[in-house]
């Protein structure tokens, strides 16, 4: 199976539809309509769909507000607290094992 970029004419409008051409194992070709998520003012700012699992079998799209990072601050605080607790636990375990 091979995948290439393609397009189809849209009636007699003179316009084309963006597609992905998939050649099957029996050499037949299928056009898949390409759906693209972009910034309306910056067309080169496209959203990617990537595998999110280590085995590469799960795919998904994620949308996030890059302007708002307040949730990152709370995550950072939580990680700091967990690290402090882990250090305390390690010190207690070290005392027990000696």
C-alpha positions, -999 to 999 in steps of 0.1 A, spaced: 0 0 0 13 34 -9 0 69 1 6 101 -19 -10 135 -20 -36 141 -47 -67 161 -57 -100 158 -75 -118 183 -96 -150 196 -81 -175 195 -109 -169 224 -134 -160 249 -107 -123 250 -116 -115 241 -80 -100 210 -66 -105 189 -35 -74 181 -15 -71 143 -11 -47 115 -2 -44 88 -28 -41 53 -13 -30 25 -36 -43 -8 -23 -24 -42 -26 -45 -50 -57 -33 -18 -74 -67 0 -71 -65 36 -60 -88 54 -36 -90 91 -29 -95 100 8 -106 136 14 -80 155 34 -93 173 64 -69 200 77 -71 220 108 -53 253 105 -51 288 119 -74 309 97 -48 337 95 -17 314 92 -23 285 69 11 270 76 0 265 112 -15 230 108 -26 207 136 -8 173 135 -23 139 144 4 117 159 6 84 176 4 89 213 11 54 224 45 38 226 36 10 203 25 35 177 -10 20 175 -31 48 190 -37 80 172 -55 112 184 -56 149 180 -53 172 210 -63 209 211 -49 231 239 -48 268 247 -12 277 245 -18 311 260 -31 297 293 -5 279 314 -20 282 348 -27 244 348 10 239 343 18 258 374 -5 236 395 10 205 379 45 218 388 34 224 424 20 189 427 52 174 413 73 194 438 52 181 466 54 145 453 92 148 450 95 162 486 73 132 499 95 108 479 127 122 494 111 119 529 101 83 522 136 75 509 152 89 541 129 69 563 136 37 543 173 43 545 171 46 583 151 14 586 175 -6 563 206 5 582 
